[in-house]
Amino acid sequence: MPFALLKDRALVSVSGPDAENFLQNILTTDLDALAAGEAKPGALLTPQGKILFDFLISRTGENSFRLDCRSDVSDDFIRRLMLYKLRARVEIAKADQGLVAVAWGDDSTASQFGSTPVADARFRDASVTRFYGGTAAGGDPAAWQALRIAHGIAESGSDYQLGDAFPHDVLLDETGGVGFRKGCYVGQEVVSRMQHRGTARRRVLIVSAER
């Protein structure tokens, strides 16, 4: 199984009796459609609908979630979440880092990571799995980047800048990162208007060529 260690990622834990409602009311992801054992993309937007932070979110238990985000903005992400906390009964903290890895293809060697696999829902026609915790060494980050790019999966930092893109610009509407049937969340009016009017001005496209 090819894999890569993602040393530029951090994990944020959100848990407590109000955790699901709290996140459902501020993030683009529809948590009602988030199954155990999968990680879906999502974003916390500005009121103007632009991506302030992007992440993958997965369940770690009842009313407990893991947000897999860029390590260089993780502290800012936590501070922003805390601004929305108000009286919600939630705990927000950076989780024990451990291993963050991604693997793809044949799952016969998944046991090498020593942690429970979480399916990356952004990849519809490829078996891509995230691992949190456990141990591993080596890996091929370049192969991971090539796979991600070949599938049109954009990530902030390398493909776009936070605060500069709408969810539609980076295909969050196509990869399960936006819930169009859920209630209101930060920036929802702009995103819904763009969806219904078809006014996205930028889109990620896959371009291939032969020499």
Residue, then its C-alpha position, 0 to 999 in steps of 0.5 A: m500500500p503506498f502511503a505518505l506521512l502528513k507532517d503539515r497537519a494538526l488535529v483539533s478535537v471538539s467534544g461535549p453534549d452540544a458538539e454536533n449542534f455547535l459544529q452543524n451551525i457554523l461549518t459547511t459540512d452536513l454532519d447529519a450525513l457524516a458516517a462513522g469511519e469516514a472523513k468529509p471535507g469542510a470549511l469555516l467561512t467568513p460571513q461573505g462566504k469565503i473559506l477561512f479554514d479548511f479541514l477534514i472532519s470525522r467522528t471519534g465517538e458520540n458527540s465527539f469530532r476530529l478536525d484534520c487541518r493545516s498545522d500552521v493555522s491550527d491555533d488560529f482555527i481553535r481561536r476562531l471556533m472559541l469565538y463561536k462557542l458562547r454558552a455551548r457545552v463543548e470542549i475545543a482543544k488541539a488533540d495529541q498529535g501522533l501520526v497523520a498519514v494517508a494511504w491508497g490502493d490495496d488495503s492489505t498492509a493497513s495494519q502497519f499503521g496501528s490505528t483505525p482507518v478513516a475513508d477520505a470521502r473526497f475520492r469517489d473513484a479511488s480507495v484513499t484512507r486517513f490514519y490517525g495515531g499509530t506509528a509508521a516511517g517512510g512514505d512517498p509525499a510526492a506520490w500523494q500530491a500527484l494522486r491528489i492533483a490527478h483527482g482535482i482535490a484542492e487544499s489551501g496553502s498549496d492550491y489557494q489561499l485562505g480568505d481568497a476562495f469560495p467553496h465552489d471555487v475549490l469543488l467543495d460542493e462536489t466533494g461532500g464539503v457543503g450541505f445544501r439541505k442543512g440549516c444556516y451556517v456562517g456564510q450560508e446565504v452567499v454559498s446557497r445563492m452561488q449554487h442556485r444561480g450558478t454564479a461561480r466564477r472559478r472552478v478547479l479543472i483537471v488538465s492533461a497533456e501529452r508531450 
